[in-house]
């Protein structure tokens, strides 16, 4: 029995070695804490405007060359994105968003900005019942001249 255990342990060690070595050679862009805090703030401000249904403030977070990809909607152009938000804001059933904190990730993009990824939860009432959905997202933030941040790409999926 000890011999079988030793063979299995040895096989597991050998099998894992290339993965460990590859992991050591991989170049990783470390997220500076200040960038993490900055994107977390931008996310908070963006969705505070969303939850207030403040279209003017909300829209200002997005660049005019926005590309919005959604798993069940395809590539959605800028004008359609904001027409859809305007229609949602006009509905009686107020839609709100909350970031699921332990899913929040920020990664730098050299000479451009940052990637934000995570899961968020949307809630609204429909037919007297609260509807709740958790969805994954990825947003590309660009630091504009003067330090302003804008979203240039959104990938919304797992609907």
C-alpha positions in Angstrom: 0.0 0.0 0.0 2.8 2.4 0.9 4.4 1.7 -2.5 1.2 2.6 -4.4 0.9 5.8 -2.3 4.5 6.7 -3.1 4.0 6.1 -6.8 0.8 8.3 -6.8 2.5 11.0 -4.8 5.5 10.9 -7.2 3.2 11.1 -10.2 1.4 14.0 -8.8 4.6 15.9 -8.1 6.0 15.2 -11.6 2.7 16.1 -13.2 2.5 19.4 -11.3 6.1 20.5 -12.0 5.7 21.9 -15.5 2.7 23.9 -14.3 4.7 25.3 -11.4 7.6 26.1 -13.6 5.4 27.7 -16.2 3.7 29.8 -13.5 7.1 31.1 -12.3 8.1 32.2 -15.9 4.8 33.9 -16.5 5.0 37.7 -16.5 2.3 39.2 -14.4 1.2 42.9 -14.4 0.8 43.6 -10.7 -2.2 45.8 -9.9 -1.0 48.9 -7.9 -3.3 49.4 -4.9 -4.0 53.0 -6.0 -5.3 51.7 -9.3 -7.6 49.2 -7.5 -9.0 52.0 -5.3 -9.4 54.3 -8.3 -11.4 51.8 -10.4 -13.4 50.8 -7.4 -14.3 54.5 -6.9 -15.2 54.8 -10.6 -17.4 51.7 -10.4 -19.1 53.1 -7.3 -19.8 56.5 -8.9 -21.0 54.9 -12.2 -23.5 52.7 -10.5 -24.6 55.3 -8.0 -25.7 57.3 -11.1 -27.3 54.2 -12.5 -29.2 53.5 -9.3 -30.4 57.2 -9.2 -31.3 56.9 -12.9 -29.2 60.0 -13.5 -28.7 59.5 -17.3 -26.5 62.5 -17.8 -24.0 61.5 -15.2 -24.2 57.8 -16.1 -23.6 58.4 -19.8 -20.5 60.6 -19.1 -18.7 57.5 -17.9 -18.7 55.9 -21.4 -16.7 57.0 -24.4 -18.4 57.7 -27.7 -16.6 54.8 -29.3 -18.1 52.4 -26.8 -18.4 48.7 -27.9 -20.9 46.8 -25.7 -20.9 43.0 -26.1 -23.7 41.0 -24.5 -24.0 37.2 -24.7 -27.7 37.3 -25.5 -27.7 40.6 -27.4 -24.5 40.6 -29.5 -22.6 43.8 -30.2 -24.8 46.7 -29.2 -23.9 50.1 -30.6 -23.6 53.2 -28.4 -26.9 54.8 -29.4 -28.8 51.6 -28.8 -27.1 51.0 -25.4 -28.3 54.4 -24.1 -31.8 54.1 -25.7 -32.1 50.8 -23.8 -31.0 52.5 -20.5 -33.4 55.4 -21.1 -36.3 53.0 -21.6 -35.3 51.0 -18.5 -35.1 54.3 -16.4 -38.6 55.2 -17.6 -40.1 52.0 -16.3 -42.0 52.0 -13.0 -40.1 49.0 -11.7 -36.8 50.6 -10.7 -33.7 48.5 -11.6 -30.8 48.7 -9.2 -27.3 47.3 -9.3 -25.0 46.1 -6.5 -21.4 44.9 -7.0 -20.7 41.5 -5.4 -17.5 42.7 -3.6 -15.6 39.4 -3.4 -15.7 39.1 -7.2 -14.2 42.5 -8.0 -10.9 42.4 -9.9 -8.8 45.2 -11.4 -5.9 44.7 -13.8 -3.7 47.4 -15.4 -3.5 47.9 -19.1 -0.1 49.4 -20.0 -0.3 52.9 -21.4 -4.1 52.7 -21.6 -6.0 52.1 -18.4 -7.5 49.1 -16.6 -9.6 46.0 -16.8 -12.4 45.7 -14.3 -14.1 42.3 -13.9 -16.6 40.8 -11.5 -20.2 39.8 -10.9 -23.0 42.2 -10.1 -26.5 41.8 -8.9 -29.5 43.5 -10.5 -32.9 43.8 -8.7 -36.3 45.0 -9.7 -39.9 44.2 -8.9 -42.0 42.5 -11.6 -45.6 41.5 -11.1 -45.3 42.3 -7.4 -42.3 40.0 -6.9 -38.7 40.9 -6.5 -36.5 39.6 -9.4 -32.8 39.2 -8.7 -30.1 38.2 -11.1 -26.3 37.8 -10.8 -24.4 38.5 -14.0 -20.7 38.6 -14.9 -19.0 41.6 -16.6 -15.8 42.9 -17.9 -15.2 46.6 -18.5 -12.2 48.3 -20.1 -11.5 51.7 -18.6 -9.4 54.3 -20.4 -7.6 57.1 -18.6 -8.4 60.1 -20.7 -6.2 63.2 -20.8 -6.6 65.1 -17.6 -7.1 61.9 -15.6 -10.8 61.3 -16.4 -11.8 57.7 -16.7 -14.2 56.4 -19.4 -15.4 52.9 -20.3 -14.5 52.0 -23.9 -15.6 48.3 -23.9 -18.1 46.3 -21.9 -18.6 42.5 -22.0 -21.7 41.4 -20.2 -22.3 37.7 -20.0 -23.6 34.7 -18.0 -27.2 35.9 -18.3 
